[in-house]
Amino acid sequence: ERKMFRPIVTVLSVTLFFTLFTLFVGLPSAIAADEIVFATVDDLSGPYAASGDENAKAVELALDEVGWKVLGKKVKFVKRDTQLKPAVGVRKFREVVEQEHPVFVQSGCSSAVQLAMEEVANDVKTLFWTQGWSSELTSAGTVNRYTFRWDSSNYAIAQSSVAGFMKKFPNAKTFFSITMDYAWGTDMYKEAKAVVEKLGGKMIGNVLTPMKESDYSGAITKALSAKPDVIMLNLYGAPLIKSARAVAEFGAKERAKILIPADGLTMLRGIGSEALQGMYVGSHWWHTADNEFSRNFVKNFQKKYGVIPSYFAAACYVGATQTIQAMERCGSTDVDKVICALEGHQYDGPTGKETIRAFDHQVTHPFLLGLAKKPDEKKFEDDYLTIIGSGEVYRTYEQNPVVWKLKLPCDK
């Protein structure tokens, strides 16, 4: 009897072991099946870390507003740091896709990083909202079916802020640029130069500066020695803050008009009104916009984080909310179905009615031009600009044909 009992006990023990093993080991899979993942892969420690941090906060706010559930499934949010390096961005994007299988990836800092990550999005077939400004991100040959963008391209920025500035100051004919030496800066210079020359002006000089430049005295001296009507600062992040302060310290504003084609609230805070006053600044969006989206977004962001959001937060919030709403419209997280739900969609956004173009996934909206206020003109701390104009000029399909759409047409 004892000999017969032992095999039975052994069988029961083995059965119990495998039952428990299956239960506990299989549990993460069961949870994962009832969960979807959103991810941000952006600069969280480099020169643009402030913008990367806003990116993540905007996505979190969008998820707060839907109770961290989409289509009845819990949402997990993960973050990865690109360190503002293309190679690291590529590695982190692939890593998060392999480990977490996100249905949505958001990023925006550095066009060089974004262009590299855009290729990964196409390779791994993952929905990717980028906020890089390089015109190449939505140009034939580089754009792909999985990439979307809210921010205006450098082409649209130049056609709006630079062209708007020149129309306001028709006697400003000569321009000198101080340009950040990487993908966005050189592309911005190219687009700005084309507009200046088209409108009868001349770009009489350009100084390329590294991203980690700390001393802009040489560049400003060269600019002033050329005696331009306008000094253009094609820089972003910490370099823009340092260069704009240096421009003020050198008294350059008394000798030339200063134009920053594109900027953001976080950088204006860094420059400060004393140095910034009198400069002309382009912006994708401004937080005093008089529409329902902006009022609610600013109120909710400020309530949650204690600060007024910049255009970067607005852009990333749009990417997250529009993706969530597209998933709800199509009733699925399947990437092809979500893409089809996004293409051609019009919605009320930061600047009013905005459209996600079907052929290149660029969101079209006005780009603004502002004049920096004097310190005593400000009504509150972040009241840096008076908006004096706007433009909405994007390359048309005929100017920038994209053939990838034909490979997977949406059944509208």
N, C-alpha and C positions, 0 to 999 in steps of 0.2 A: 504493500500500500504506500509505503514511504517512497519507493522507487517510482511509482506511478504519479505521486503527488508533485515530485520535483519538476518533471517536464511541464506539468500544468502551470506551476508557479512561474517557471521560466517563460513560457509562452505568454502568460498574463503580464509578466514584467516587461517583456519586449514590446507587447502590444500597447501597454500603458506608456512606455517610453516614447514610442513613435507617435502615439496620439498627442502626448504633451509636446513633443518636438514639433509636430506639424502645427499644433495650435499656436505655440509661442513664436516659432520661426516664421510661420505664415502670417502672423499678426501684422507686421509692418506692411506686407503686401496688401492686406485687406484695408489698412488705413490709407495707403498710397492710392488705392483704387477709388477711394472716396475723397480724394484731395487733388487740387490742381495747384501748380506752382507759378508764381510771378517772380521775376528776377530783375535786378539792376546790376549791370556790369559797367562800372564807371570809375572815374578818378576819385578815390576816397582818402588819398594821402599825399597827392602831388600838388602842383601849382594851381590846379582848378578844383581842389577838394571842396571848396565852399559850394560850387555849382553841383558837384557830385552828391554832396549831402542833401541839397535841395531836391535833386532828382528823387532820391530815396524817400524823402519826406512827402513829396507830392504823391508818389505811388501809395504810400501808407495811408494818406488822407483819402484817396479814392477808394481804397479797400475798407477803411472805416465806414464810409458812407453806404456800403452795401453789406455791412456786418461781417466782413471777411468771408463771404459766401458768394459763389457764382454758380448758377444752375443747380442750386441745392448742395453744392460741394464746398467744403472748407478750402480756404486759400492759404497757402504757405508762401511767405515772402523771403527770398534769400538775396544776399548781396555779395558781390565780388569786386575786388579792387584792381583796376587796370594799371595803377601807378602812373597813368598818362603815357604808357609805352605801348606801341602797336603790338609788339611780340607778346607782351604780357596780356593785353586785351584779347588777342586771338586765343591764347592758352586758357584764359579764364572763361571765355565764352564756351569753348569746347568742353571744358571741365564741368561747367554748370549744366550744360545740356546732357552730358553723359551721366552725371551723378543725380541731377534733380529732375530732368525732363520737363523744363518749364514750357508753358503754353504762350508765354509773353516775356520778352527781354527788352529792357529799356536802357538807353545810354545817351551820351551827348557830348562829353568833353573831348576836345581835340579832333579835328577833321582827319588827321593822320590815323588816329586810333579807330575812328568810325569807318573809314574806308577799308581798313583791314578787317574789322569785325563784320562789315557788310558782306564780304565774301564768305565768311563763316556762316552767316545766316542763310545764305543761298545753299551752301554745302550741306548744312544739317537740317535745312527746311524748317526753320523756327521763326515765328513772327518777331520782327525786330523794329522797334521804334527808335530812330536815331534823331539827335538834335544837332548834329554837326552842320556847319554852314557851307562847306565846300560845294560848289556847283556840281562837282563830279558825283556827289552822292545820289543825285536824281538825274544823271545824264546817261544817254545811250552808251552801252558798253560797260557801265559799272552798276547801274541800278538793277535791282532784281525783284522778283515777285514778292519776296518776304519782307522787304524794307519799306517803312513809312517814315515821313518826316513832317513835323509841324513848323519848325523854324524856317524862316525864309532862307533861300540860298544866297550866296554872295552876289550872284547875278541880280536877284530881286533887291538885295540891299543896295547895291550900287545904283540900280535904276530908280530907287526910291529916295534914299537919304542923300546920296551924292548928287543925283540929278535935281532933287528938290532944293538942296543947298545952292546949287549953281543958278537955278531959276530965281531964287530969292536975292542972289548977289551976282548979277550978270557981269559986273566989272571984275569979279575975282577970276582971273585967267590963268595964273600960274600956281602949280601945286607941287609940294615936296612931301614925300611920304616916308615915314619911319615904320618899317614893316617887320613883323615877327617872322623869322626864317623857318617856317614849316608849312605844311600843306594848306592850312586855312589862310595864313597871312599872305603867302605868295599868290594864292588864288584870288583873295580879296583885292590885292594890289592890281592884278591883271584886269579884273572886272571894273574896278574904279578907274583905272587908266583909260580903259575903252570908253567909259561914259564921259570923262573929262575931255578927251579928244573929240568925241562925237559932238559935244556941245560947244566946241570952239576954244577949249582951254588947252593947256599943255602941262604934262607932268615933267618938271624940270630936274627932278632928282629922286633917288630912293636909297635909303640905307637899310640893309638887312641886319637885324639884331637877333642873337640867340635867345631861346626861351628863358634861360637862367641869367640873362643880363641884369646887372645891378646898377650900372652907371650909364646913364643916357646923355651925359654931358657932351660927349663927342658927336653923337648923332644929332643932337639939338644944335650944336655949333655949326655943323655942316648945313643943316636946314636953314638956319638964320643967315649964313654967309651967302646962300643962293638967293636971298631976298624974295621969297615967294609971297604970293597973296594969301596962300592957305598952307598950313602945315597939317597933314593928315596923319593920324595915329592909327595904323592898322595893327593894333595889339589887343591882347585880351588877358584877363586874369591879373595876377600880380605884376606882370610886365606893364600892363596898361596903367595900373595904379602908380607905379614908380615913374613911368614916363610922363604922365599927366602932371604929377606933382613937380617933376623937374622942369617941365615947360613953364609952369607958373613961377617957379623960383628964378628961372632965367629971364623972366619978363617977356617971354615970347608972345604973349597975348597982346601986348602993346604994339608989336611989329608985324603980326600976321593973324588972320583968323585961324582958329583951331577947330578942326573937324574930326570927330571920332565916328566913323561910319556905323559902327554897331557896338553897343555896350549893354550893361545890365545893372540892376539896382545894387547887387553886392559889390560891384566895382566902384560905383558912384559913392557908396558909403566909405570905401577905402580911400578914395581920392579926397573926399570932403568938399563942402560947398565953397570954402575960402579959395581953394586952388581951382575948383571946377568952374566957378561962375564965369559966364560969358562964352563958354565953349559950346559947340554945336554937337549934338549927340543923337545917333540913330538907335532905335530900340524896336524889338519885335512886338512888345506890348508894354503898356504902362498901367500901374495899379490903380490909377484914378479913372480908368475907362468907365464911362457911364452906361453900363449895360448889366442885365441881371446876372449873367455868368460871373463877371468880374466882381460885382458887389458881394455875391455869395462866396465866391472862392477866396477873396481877400479876407472876409470875415471869418470863415471857417479855418483857413490856414493860420491866421493870426491868433485865433482862439486856441488852437491846438499847440502851436509852436512859439507863440509870443512875439512873432515878427511878421512884417509885411512881406509877401512873396515877390520874387522877381519874375521876369519873363520865363526863366528856365524852369521854375516850379510850375508855371502855368502850362508850358509846353509838355512837360512830363505828366502832369495831371490829365491833360487832354488825351495823350497817348493811352494812359491807363483806363480812363473812363470810356473813351470811344471803343477800346477793345472789349471791355466788359459789356457795353451795350450791344456791340456787334455779336458777341457770344449769345446774349439773351435773344437777339432778333433771329439768329439762325438756329438757336436751340442746341448749340454744339460748341466744343472746344477744338474741333478738327480744323487744322490750320487753313486748308483750302476753303472751307465754308466760311470761316471768319474773315478771310481776305475778301471774299466775294461780298460779304455783308458790309465791309468797310469801303470798298471801291465805289466812288461816286456819291458817297453819303454826304448830306448837308446837315449841319447842326448849328445850334447857338453856342458860340465859343467866346474866347477872351476878347476878340475884336468885333463880335457881332456874328452875322451869318458867315460860316466858313465851310469850305468844300474840300473833301479828300479826293483829289483827281484820280480817276481810274487808270490813266495810262502811265503815270509815273509815281503815284502815291505821295505826291507833294500836296500838303494842305495849302490852299491859297487864302490869303488874308492881307490886310494893309500892313505896311511897315512904316514906322513913325520917325519923324524928325523932331527933336526937342532942343530948346535953348536952356542952358543951365542957369538956374536962378542965383541971385545974390543971397547971402545968408539971411539978410533982414527981409527978404521977400517970401521966405518959406513959411507956410502955415502949420507945418508939422515936420518932424525930424526927417522923414523920407520924401519930402516934397522938393525934390531936386530939379525937376524939369517943368517947363511950360511947353506943351506940345504945339508946334507951329506948322506942322504939315504932315502929310502921309502920302504913300503911293502903293500901288498894287500892280506890279509888273513882273510877270513870270514868263519864262520861255514857253512858247506854244508847242503843241504837238508837232507842227510843221518845222519849227526850229530845232526840235529835239525828239525825233521819232524814236519810239521804244517798241521793239517787236516782241518782247517776251510775253506780253499780254495775250498774244494769239496762241501761245502754247497751252494755256489752260483757261479758256474763256469761262466767264461766270454766266450762269443761266439766270438772267434777270427776268 
